[in-house]
Each structure stands twice: as structure tokens, then as C-alpha cells.
Amino acid sequence: MVIEFDSLEHAVEEAQWCVDVYKTRHAIVHVNNRYGVCGADEAKSLRDVLEILTPTEGNQCRIKDLL
């Protein structure tokens, strides 16, 4: 499931929250002229992955740039 946002900033905030809470990798994608957040495994099938956020041992996630 992709959660869509009009703002990239809101998508980044949502992805970071998901990573911090669920401790799983999440992707920020560009779909339908909007920005989306979904699980990283689900994003593999989408062409327009912008970022993958990965949980770290601490409480904050690390953003890995795929571009």
C-alpha cells in the first residue's frame, strides 16, 4: 500500500516515522505527480523510487540516496 502526499516534506516525515516506529525499511516514491511512502520491498516494483530509509541501531533512521 502506498500512502500519497502532495508535499515531499510530508512524505519524508511519514517515511521517517514509519521507520522509527516499525523498524523496517521504507521507500519514498514518485507516483501520479505525487510523493508516496511504502515498504521498501513493495517499492522494488515501482520505477520512481526516490529514497530508501533504513532503521539503524539508534532511534533515528538513515536515509540512503538511490539516485
N, CA, C and O atoms as a GROMACS GRO file, in nm:
protein
  268
    1MET      N    1   0.084  -0.118   0.000
    1MET     CA    2   0.000   0.000   0.000
    1MET      C    3   0.088   0.124   0.000
    1MET      O    4   0.182   0.134   0.080
    2VAL      N    5   0.060   0.217  -0.087
    2VAL     CA    6   0.134   0.342  -0.096
    2VAL      C    7   0.048   0.454  -0.036
    2VAL      O    8  -0.066   0.473  -0.077
    3ILE      N    9   0.104   0.526   0.060
    3ILE     CA   10   0.038   0.643   0.117
    3ILE      C   11   0.089   0.763   0.039
    3ILE      O   12   0.210   0.786   0.034
    4GLU      N   13  -0.001   0.840  -0.022
    4GLU     CA   14   0.040   0.951  -0.110
    4GLU      C   15   0.028   1.086  -0.041
    4GLU      O   16  -0.059   1.109   0.042
    5PHE      N   17   0.121   1.177  -0.079
    5PHE     CA   18   0.126   1.313  -0.026
    5PHE      C   19   0.149   1.410  -0.142
    5PHE      O   20   0.210   1.374  -0.243
    6ASP      N   21   0.101   1.532  -0.126
    6ASP     CA   22   0.130   1.638  -0.223
    6ASP      C   23   0.269   1.695  -0.203
    6ASP      O   24   0.330   1.744  -0.297
    7SER      N   25   0.318   1.689  -0.080
    7SER     CA   26   0.445   1.751  -0.044
    7SER      C   27   0.553   1.645  -0.018
    7SER      O   28   0.529   1.546   0.051
    8LEU      N   29   0.670   1.667  -0.074
    8LEU     CA   30   0.784   1.578  -0.048
    8LEU      C   31   0.820   1.580   0.100
    8LEU      O   32   0.855   1.477   0.158
    9GLU      N   33   0.812   1.697   0.161
    9GLU     CA   34   0.846   1.709   0.304
    9GLU      C   35   0.756   1.619   0.389
    9GLU      O   36   0.804   1.553   0.481
   10HIS      N   37   0.627   1.616   0.360
   10HIS     CA   38   0.535   1.531   0.435
   10HIS      C   39   0.565   1.383   0.412
   10HIS      O   40   0.553   1.302   0.504
   11ALA      N   41   0.602   1.348   0.291
   11ALA     CA   42   0.638   1.208   0.262
   11ALA      C   43   0.763   1.167   0.339
   11ALA      O   44   0.769   1.056   0.392
   12VAL      N   45   0.862   1.255   0.345
   12VAL     CA   46   0.985   1.225   0.420
   12VAL      C   47   0.953   1.208   0.568
   12VAL      O   48   1.003   1.115   0.632
   13GLU      N   49   0.871   1.296   0.623
   13GLU     CA   50   0.834   1.286   0.764
   13GLU      C   51   0.760   1.155   0.792
   13GLU      O   52   0.786   1.089   0.892
   14GLU      N   53   0.668   1.116   0.703
   14GLU     CA   54   0.593   0.992   0.721
   14GLU      C   55   0.684   0.870   0.711
   14GLU      O   56   0.673   0.777   0.790
   15ALA      N   57   0.773   0.872   0.614
   15ALA     CA   58   0.866   0.759   0.598
   15ALA      C   59   0.956   0.746   0.719
   15ALA      O   60   0.981   0.635   0.767
   16GLN      N   61   1.006   0.857   0.769
   16GLN     CA   62   1.092   0.852   0.887
   16GLN      C   63   1.015   0.801   1.008
   16GLN      O   64   1.068   0.722   1.086
   17TRP      N   65   0.891   0.845   1.025
   17TRP     CA   66   0.809   0.798   1.136
   17TRP      C   67   0.788   0.647   1.126
   17TRP      O   68   0.801   0.575   1.225
   18CYS      N   69   0.755   0.598   1.006
   18CYS     CA   70   0.734   0.454   0.986
   18CYS      C   71   0.859   0.374   1.020
   18CYS      O   72   0.850   0.269   1.084
   19VAL      N   73   0.973   0.422   0.976
   19VAL     CA   74   1.099   0.352   1.004
   19VAL      C   75   1.126   0.349   1.154
   19VAL      O   76   1.163   0.246   1.209
   20ASP      N   77   1.108   0.464   1.219
   20ASP     CA   78   1.136   0.472   1.363
   20ASP      C   79   1.040   0.387   1.445
   20ASP      O   80   1.080   0.327   1.545
   21VAL      N   81   0.913   0.380   1.405
   21VAL     CA   82   0.813   0.306   1.481
   21VAL      C   83   0.815   0.157   1.449
   21VAL      O   84   0.816   0.074   1.540
   22TYR      N   85   0.817   0.122   1.320
   22TYR     CA   86   0.806  -0.018   1.280
   22TYR      C   87   0.940  -0.088   1.263
   22TYR      O   88   0.946  -0.211   1.252
   23LYS      N   89   1.050  -0.010   1.262
   23LYS     CA   90   1.186  -0.066   1.250
   23LYS      C   91   1.203  -0.148   1.122
   23LYS      O   92   1.272  -0.250   1.121
   24THR      N   93   1.140  -0.102   1.015
   24THR     CA   94   1.154  -0.168   0.884
   24THR      C   95   1.190  -0.063   0.779
   24THR      O   96   1.165   0.056   0.799
   25ARG      N   97   1.247  -0.107   0.668
   25ARG     CA   98   1.286  -0.016   0.560
   25ARG      C   99   1.162   0.035   0.488
   25ARG      O  100   1.070  -0.042   0.461
   26HIS      N  101   1.161   0.164   0.456
   26HIS     CA  102   1.051   0.224   0.382
   26HIS      C  103   1.108   0.307   0.267
   26HIS      O  104   1.220   0.358   0.274
   27ALA      N  105   1.029   0.320   0.161
   27ALA     CA  106   1.071   0.393   0.042
   27ALA      C  107   0.985   0.517   0.021
   27ALA      O  108   0.866   0.519   0.055
   28ILE      N  109   1.048   0.618  -0.035
   28ILE     CA  110   0.976   0.736  -0.083
   28ILE      C  111   0.977   0.725  -0.235
   28ILE      O  112   1.082   0.713  -0.297
   29VAL      N  113   0.858   0.730  -0.293
   29VAL     CA  114   0.844   0.711  -0.437
   29VAL      C  115   0.770   0.828  -0.499
   29VAL      O  116   0.700   0.903  -0.430
   30HIS      N  117   0.785   0.844  -0.629
   30HIS     CA  118   0.712   0.947  -0.704
   30HIS      C  119   0.609   0.875  -0.790
   30HIS      O  120   0.645   0.801  -0.882
   31VAL      N  121   0.480   0.897  -0.759
   31VAL     CA  122   0.372   0.831  -0.832
   31VAL      C  123   0.261   0.932  -0.862
   31VAL      O  124   0.223   1.012  -0.775
   32ASN      N  125   0.209   0.928  -0.982
   32ASN     CA  126   0.096   1.013  -1.019
   32ASN      C  127   0.116   1.160  -0.984
   32ASN      O  128   0.024   1.224  -0.933
   33ASN      N  129   0.234   1.212  -1.010
   33ASN     CA  130   0.269   1.352  -0.979
   33ASN      C  131   0.257   1.385  -0.830
   33ASN      O  132   0.239   1.501  -0.793
   34ARG      N  133   0.268   1.283  -0.746
   34ARG     CA  134   0.265   1.300  -0.600
   34ARG      C  135   0.380   1.220  -0.543
   34ARG      O  136   0.452   1.152  -0.616
   35TYR      N  137   0.398   1.228  -0.411
   35TYR     CA  138   0.502   1.154  -0.342
   35TYR      C  139   0.436   1.050  -0.254
   35TYR      O  140   0.337   1.078  -0.187
   36GLY      N  141   0.492   0.930  -0.254
   36GLY     CA  142   0.433   0.821  -0.177
   36GLY      C  143   0.533   0.757  -0.084
   36GLY      O  144   0.654   0.768  -0.102
   37VAL      N  145   0.479   0.688   0.016
   37VAL     CA  146   0.559   0.613   0.112
   37VAL      C  147   0.504   0.471   0.116
   37VAL      O  148   0.383   0.450   0.124
   38CYS      N  149   0.596   0.374   0.109
   38CYS     CA  150   0.556   0.234   0.118
   38CYS      C  151   0.673   0.153   0.171
   38CYS      O  152   0.784   0.204   0.183
   39GLY      N  153   0.647   0.027   0.202
   39GLY     CA  154   0.754  -0.061   0.244
   39GLY      C  155   0.857  -0.077   0.133
   39GLY      O  156   0.822  -0.078   0.015
   40ALA      N  157   0.982  -0.089   0.170
   40ALA     CA  158   1.089  -0.097   0.070
   40ALA      C  159   1.071  -0.218  -0.022
   40ALA      O  160   1.102  -0.210  -0.140
   41ASP      N  161   1.022  -0.328   0.031
   41ASP     CA  162   1.000  -0.447  -0.053
   41ASP      C  163   0.893  -0.422  -0.158
   41ASP      O  164   0.904  -0.470  -0.271
   42GLU      N  165   0.792  -0.348  -0.122
   42GLU     CA  166   0.686  -0.314  -0.216
   42GLU      C  167   0.738  -0.217  -0.323
   42GLU      O  168   0.692  -0.222  -0.437
   43ALA      N  169   0.830  -0.131  -0.288
   43ALA     CA  170   0.882  -0.030  -0.380
   43ALA      C  171   0.967  -0.089  -0.490
   43ALA      O  172   0.987  -0.024  -0.593
   44LYS      N  173   1.016  -0.207  -0.475
   44LYS     CA  174   1.100  -0.267  -0.578
   44LYS      C  175   1.027  -0.277  -0.711
   44LYS      O  176   1.090  -0.279  -0.817
   45SER      N  177   0.896  -0.285  -0.706
   45SER     CA  178   0.821  -0.296  -0.830
   45SER      C  179   0.788  -0.160  -0.890
   45SER      O  180   0.731  -0.153  -0.999
   46LEU      N  181   0.821  -0.052  -0.822
   46LEU     CA  182   0.791   0.082  -0.871
   46LEU      C  183   0.916   0.144  -0.932
   46LEU      O  184   1.026   0.130  -0.878
   47ARG      N  185   0.900   0.211  -1.044
   47ARG     CA  186   1.014   0.267  -1.116
   47ARG      C  187   1.073   0.391  -1.051
   47ARG      O  188   1.194   0.413  -1.058
   48ASP      N  189   0.991   0.469  -0.989
   48ASP     CA  190   1.033   0.601  -0.946
   48ASP      C  191   1.066   0.610  -0.798
   48ASP      O  192   1.014   0.697  -0.728
   49VAL      N  193   1.152   0.522  -0.749
   49VAL     CA  194   1.196   0.526  -0.610
   49VAL      C  195   1.292   0.644  -0.594
   49VAL      O  196   1.392   0.654  -0.666
   50LEU      N  197   1.262   0.733  -0.499
   50LEU     CA  198   1.348   0.848  -0.474
   50LEU      C  199   1.447   0.821  -0.362
   50LEU      O  200   1.564   0.856  -0.373
   51GLU      N  201   1.401   0.759  -0.254
   51GLU     CA  202   1.486   0.732  -0.138
   51GLU      C  203   1.441   0.604  -0.070
   51GLU      O  204   1.324   0.565  -0.078
   52ILE      N  205   1.536   0.539  -0.002
   52ILE     CA  206   1.506   0.427   0.087
   52ILE      C  207   1.555   0.468   0.225
   52ILE      O  208   1.670   0.508   0.241
   53LEU      N  209   1.468   0.459   0.325
   53LEU     CA  210   1.507   0.488   0.463
   53LEU      C  211   1.523   0.355   0.536
   53LEU      O  212   1.438   0.267   0.526
   54THR      N  213   1.633   0.342   0.609
   54THR     CA  214   1.669   0.218   0.675
   54THR      C  215   1.685   0.242   0.825
   54THR      O  216   1.752   0.337   0.865
   55PRO      N  217   1.624   0.156   0.909
   55PRO     CA  218   1.642   0.174   1.053
   55PRO      C  219   1.787   0.146   1.093
   55PRO      O  220   1.854   0.063   1.033
   56THR      N  221   1.833   0.217   1.194
   56THR     CA  222   1.966   0.195   1.249
   56THR      C  223   1.951   0.143   1.391
   56THR      O  224   1.839   0.129   1.440
   57GLU      N  225   2.061   0.116   1.457
   57GLU     CA  226   2.056   0.065   1.593
   57GLU      C  227   2.000   0.168   1.690
   57GLU      O  228   1.941   0.132   1.792
   58GLY      N  229   2.018   0.296   1.658
   58GLY     CA  230   1.964   0.402   1.742
   58GLY      C  231   1.816   0.424   1.712
   58GLY      O  232   1.754   0.341   1.646
   59ASN      N  233   1.761   0.533   1.760
   59ASN     CA  234   1.620   0.563   1.740
   59ASN      C  235   1.592   0.636   1.610
   59ASN      O  236   1.475   0.653   1.574
   60GLN      N  237   1.695   0.682   1.539
   60GLN     CA  238   1.672   0.759   1.418
   60GLN      C  239   1.713   0.678   1.297
   60GLN      O  240   1.806   0.597   1.302
   61CYS      N  241   1.642   0.700   1.188
   61CYS     CA  242   1.669   0.627   1.065
   61CYS      C  243   1.783   0.692   0.987
   61CYS      O  244   1.823   0.805   1.015
   62ARG      N  245   1.832   0.619   0.890
   62ARG     CA  246   1.936   0.669   0.799
   62ARG      C  247   1.876   0.673   0.659
   62ARG      O  248   1.816   0.576   0.614
   63ILE      N  249   1.892   0.785   0.590
   63ILE     CA  250   1.841   0.796   0.454
   63ILE      C  251   1.951   0.755   0.357
   63ILE      O  252   2.062   0.808   0.360
   64LYS      N  253   1.918   0.659   0.270
   64LYS     CA  254   2.014   0.614   0.169
   64LYS      C  255   1.966   0.664   0.034
   64LYS      O  256   1.857   0.629  -0.011
   65ASP      N  257   2.048   0.744  -0.030
   65ASP     CA  258   2.011   0.801  -0.159
   65ASP      C  259   2.035   0.697  -0.268
   65ASP      O  260   2.144   0.644  -0.282
   66LEU      N  261   1.931   0.670  -0.345
   66LEU     CA  262   1.943   0.573  -0.453
   66LEU      C  263   1.973   0.636  -0.588
   66LEU      O  264   1.996   0.565  -0.685
   67LEU      N  265   1.972   0.768  -0.595
   67LEU     CA  266   1.990   0.833  -0.724
   67LEU      C  267   2.134   0.834  -0.767
   67LEU      O  268   2.167   0.885  -0.874
   0.00000   0.00000   0.00000
